[in-house]
Amino acid sequence: MADAFNRVLAVAPQAQLILVGYFNRPIEAWMSHPEAVVRSGPVKYAEIHTYLSACDVCWVPLCDSGANRGRWPFKLNDYMTVARPVISTAVSDLAEVIPQYGLGVVTPIDATRFAEETLALLADNARARSIGQAARHAAETVFNWEKLANEMEDFYQSRLR
C-alpha cells in the first residue's frame, strides 16, 4: 500500500491517503511524504460513511495469504454504500466479484499497476462516477442485507424440511 501510494504521489502530489478507523501499521515511515497520510483514529460505525464519502476511490490492497484468500473484506460493503469505485488486488472472491458487478478495478499484487489504476480513475471523473453508481446499485440489490438474510433463511428452511 505504501509503495503504491508513493507512486500515486509522484504523479498527483495533492493526493492524500485517508486511513479511516483503526490502522496499526506505521505506514508514514514508508511514505515519501508522510504528511499525505491522514488518520481518522477511532470512528463510530455510524460515522464511517461520512469519512468514506470524502474519498475519490477506495482501496482494498490485500496481500496473498491464506487469511486474505478465505475472507470477505467487509470494508467493500461500506465502499459500495458510498458509491465509490474500488481498486483491489486479485485476492479472495474480490478478483471475481469486483469485475462481475462493475465495482471497480482488480490488479495483480503489484504496486505499479495498483498506482496506475488509481491514477487512471482519478483522471477520469465520469468513469469513476459510473463505477461508483454501479457499486451503489450492487449494494442496494445484489448485496442488500435484507435480501441476503432472506436467502439464507430460505436455504436453512429448505434444509430443515
C-alpha positions as CSV (number, residue, x, y, z in Angstrom):
1,M,0.0,0.0,0.0
2,A,2.8,2.4,0.9
3,D,4.7,1.7,-2.3
4,A,1.5,2.1,-4.4
5,F,0.7,5.4,-2.7
6,N,4.2,6.7,-3.1
7,R,3.8,6.1,-6.9
8,V,0.4,7.9,-6.9
9,L,2.0,10.9,-5.1
10,A,4.8,11.1,-7.7
11,V,2.1,11.9,-10.3
12,A,-0.5,13.5,-8.1
13,P,1.3,15.3,-5.2
14,Q,-2.0,16.7,-3.9
15,A,-3.4,13.1,-3.2
16,Q,-4.0,12.0,0.4
17,L,-4.2,8.6,1.8
18,I,-7.1,8.6,4.3
19,L,-7.0,5.8,6.9
20,V,-10.4,5.5,8.4
21,G,-10.6,3.8,11.8
22,Y,-8.0,1.7,13.4
23,F,-4.8,1.1,11.4
24,N,-1.9,-0.5,13.3
25,R,0.9,-0.1,10.8
26,P,3.5,2.8,10.8
27,I,2.8,3.5,7.1
28,E,4.1,7.1,7.4
29,A,7.6,5.6,7.9
30,W,7.4,4.1,4.4
31,M,6.0,7.2,2.7
32,S,7.9,9.7,0.6
33,H,5.6,12.3,2.0
34,P,4.2,11.1,5.4
35,E,2.2,14.3,5.7
36,A,-0.1,13.0,2.9
37,V,-1.4,10.3,5.3
38,V,-4.5,11.4,7.2
39,R,-5.6,9.1,10.1
40,S,-9.1,9.5,11.4
41,G,-8.4,7.4,14.5
42,P,-11.3,5.5,16.1
43,V,-14.5,6.3,14.3
44,K,-18.1,5.3,15.4
45,Y,-19.6,3.0,12.8
46,A,-22.4,5.5,12.1
47,E,-19.7,8.0,11.0
48,I,-17.6,5.8,8.7
49,H,-19.7,6.7,5.7
50,T,-19.1,10.4,6.2
51,Y,-15.3,9.8,6.0
52,L,-15.6,7.4,3.1
53,S,-17.7,9.9,1.2
54,A,-14.7,12.3,1.2
55,C,-12.7,9.8,-0.8
56,D,-12.5,9.6,-4.6
57,V,-11.5,6.0,-4.8
58,C,-11.4,3.2,-2.1
59,W,-8.6,0.7,-1.8
60,V,-8.5,-3.0,-0.8
61,P,-4.8,-3.8,-1.2
62,L,-4.7,-7.4,0.1
63,C,-1.6,-9.5,0.1
64,D,-1.9,-13.1,-1.0
65,S,-2.2,-15.0,2.3
66,G,-4.5,-17.8,3.5
67,A,-6.3,-15.4,5.8
68,N,-7.0,-13.0,2.9
69,R,-7.9,-15.7,0.4
70,G,-10.6,-17.0,2.8
71,R,-12.3,-13.8,3.8
72,W,-14.7,-11.2,2.6
73,P,-13.3,-7.7,3.5
74,F,-16.4,-6.0,4.9
75,K,-15.0,-2.6,4.0
76,L,-16.1,-3.4,0.4
77,N,-19.7,-3.2,1.6
78,D,-19.1,0.3,3.0
79,Y,-17.3,1.4,-0.2
80,M,-20.2,0.3,-2.3
81,T,-22.7,2.1,0.0
82,V,-21.0,5.4,-0.5
83,A,-20.9,4.8,-4.3
84,R,-17.1,4.9,-4.7
85,P,-15.1,2.8,-7.2
86,V,-12.9,0.2,-5.6
87,I,-9.4,-0.8,-6.5
88,S,-8.3,-4.2,-5.2
89,T,-5.6,-6.7,-5.6
90,A,-6.6,-10.0,-7.2
91,V,-7.0,-11.9,-3.8
92,S,-10.1,-13.7,-2.5
93,D,-13.5,-13.5,-4.0
94,L,-12.9,-9.9,-4.9
95,A,-11.0,-10.9,-8.0
96,E,-14.3,-12.2,-9.4
97,V,-16.9,-10.1,-7.6
98,I,-15.5,-6.7,-8.5
99,P,-15.5,-7.2,-12.3
100,Q,-18.7,-9.2,-12.2
101,Y,-20.7,-6.3,-10.7
102,G,-18.6,-3.5,-12.1
103,L,-17.5,-2.3,-8.6
104,G,-14.1,-1.1,-9.8
105,V,-10.7,-2.5,-10.9
106,V,-8.7,-5.5,-9.9
107,T,-5.0,-5.6,-10.3
108,P,-2.2,-8.1,-9.7
109,I,-0.4,-7.7,-6.5
110,D,1.9,-5.1,-7.9
111,A,2.3,-1.6,-6.6
112,T,3.0,-0.1,-10.0
113,R,-0.3,-1.5,-11.5
114,F,-2.2,-0.6,-8.4
115,A,-1.0,3.0,-8.6
116,E,-1.6,3.2,-12.4
117,E,-5.2,2.1,-12.0
118,T,-5.7,4.6,-9.1
119,L,-4.4,7.4,-11.2
120,A,-6.5,6.4,-14.2
121,L,-9.7,6.5,-12.1
122,L,-8.6,9.8,-10.5
123,A,-8.1,11.3,-14.0
124,D,-11.5,10.1,-15.4
125,N,-14.3,11.5,-13.2
126,A,-17.0,10.2,-15.5
127,R,-15.7,6.7,-15.3
128,A,-15.2,6.8,-11.6
129,R,-18.7,8.2,-11.1
130,S,-20.2,5.5,-13.3
131,I,-18.4,2.7,-11.4
132,G,-19.4,4.3,-8.1
133,Q,-23.1,4.3,-9.3
134,A,-22.7,0.6,-10.3
135,A,-21.3,-0.1,-6.9
136,R,-24.2,1.6,-5.1
137,H,-26.6,-0.3,-7.3
138,A,-24.9,-3.6,-6.3
139,A,-25.1,-2.6,-2.6
140,E,-28.9,-2.0,-2.9
141,T,-29.6,-5.1,-4.9
142,V,-27.2,-8.0,-5.0
143,F,-25.5,-7.3,-1.6
144,N,-28.6,-6.0,0.2
145,W,-28.6,-7.4,3.7
146,E,-32.3,-8.0,3.9
147,K,-32.2,-9.9,0.6
148,L,-29.2,-11.9,1.7
149,A,-30.7,-12.7,5.1
150,N,-33.9,-13.9,3.4
151,E,-31.9,-16.1,1.0
152,M,-30.0,-17.6,3.9
153,E,-33.2,-18.2,5.9
154,D,-34.8,-19.9,2.8
155,F,-31.7,-22.1,2.5
156,Y,-31.9,-23.2,6.1
157,Q,-35.6,-23.7,5.9
158,S,-35.2,-25.9,2.8
159,R,-32.6,-28.0,4.7
160,L,-34.8,-28.4,7.7
161,R,-37.6,-29.7,5.6
